[in-house]
Amino acid sequence: MIGKGKNLSLHTEVTVAGVNFQNPVMTCSGTFGSGAEYGEFVDLSRLGAVVTKGVSRDPWEGNPTPRLAETPAGMLNAIGLQNPGVDTFTARDLPFLAKAGTRVIVNVCGHSIGEYKDVVERLSNEAAVDALEINISCPNVKQGGIAFGTDPKQAEKVTREVKAVSSKPIIMKLSPNVTSIPDMAKACEAGGADALSLINTITGMKIDVKTRRFVLANRTGGLSGPAVHPVAVRMVYEAAHAVKLPIIGMGGIETAEDAVEMMLAGATAIAVGSANFRHPTATTDILDGMLAYMQENGITDIRELIGAVN
């Protein structure tokens, strides 16, 4: 925590995509399961939202092992969005989340626009779902495996298509593996997105010099953790100045200071990812630290932090 506080009355509610969240602290997709996995460590009702692991139309097996590797300031993962599919998710995970006492954002993945639309249409009928986060870092199998999130035209198209069939707010999750994050943000805004979340992981590689083999079976993986935080802050700042959409900032947030920094850069809310693996209570620890920061600095409304960098 930061400081001992001055007993101020604090307003922590933020609004993203037209949805009110009791505070800006969320989880990153893929790092928190679907909530139940962390329920014995974290009071989920204290979080702004639980963002689920990726959900696809059909079950995905994921990549072969090994698919995780530690790095000096983070981790590489090549899980491959393994999940049991939307039918199992709605039957098994949603009933738990409906009783968790917090907002629920479901991350959606797909190999084609049709797959995205099928999942979005299905989840639009679920009362427990507050918003949908669309993972456009997925490979577009109809375009040679190129990720939707690396081509502005494809990003705009998938945004427009899923928005057309959704009764829930649409949050587009941006990949950092692009030349211009502002261009991708603008494309999603043009497609009708209600909000953005960024960044997803940065593509990396690790080689074992003793065996001269790739550490990950997939060869490449997504880098997350403290190593990517400065990159994430820069991209959130650039995106926030390129579009008028609210942004959920993520990438290497380990402490309350990291979270505050992300909001100062322009994020309306923040999401905690790989820190959950090392510290299961990272989300609530960060929330407590942000509250202490507000007390110490005489900030009564957390929204005062959004984009307030000088």
Number of C-alpha atoms within 10 A of each C-alpha: 16 18 13 11 15 12 11 14 12 14 15 19 15 19 15 20 18 14 13 14 19 18 21 27 27 29 28 29 26 18 18 22 18 25 23 15 11 16 14 11 13 18 15 23 15 17 22 27 26 26 26 26 24 25 29 25 22 16 15 15 13 13 15 12 12 15 19 16 16 14 14 8 12 16 19 24 21 23 20 17 20 17 22 16 18 22 17 14 20 16 10 12 17 21 12 15 20 15 11 20 16 21 23 23 25 25 23 27 27 27 20 17 19 14 16 23 22 17 23 30 17 15 24 18 12 14 10 20 18 22 25 26 23 27 24 26 22 21 18 18 14 10 12 8 12 15 20 27 27 22 17 18 16 22 26 23 19 23 26 19 17 25 21 14 14 19 17 23 21 24 29 31 24 27 23 21 16 15 10 14 25 19 18 26 32 20 22 30 22 15 21 21 24 23 24 28 26 26 27 24 24 18 16 14 17 16 13 10 9 6 8 8 12 15 22 23 15 17 15 18 24 17 26 28 23 20 16 20 20 16 16 25 27 15 22 31 23 18 28 22 15 16 19 13 23 23 29 27 33 30 32 28 30 22 20 23 16 21 28 22 22 31 28 21 26 26 30 26 29 26 26 27 23 25 23 17 11 9 12 18 16 23 28 20 16 23 23 15 21 24 22 22 21 27 20 16 12 15 18 15 14 22 21 12 19 20 19 12 12 5
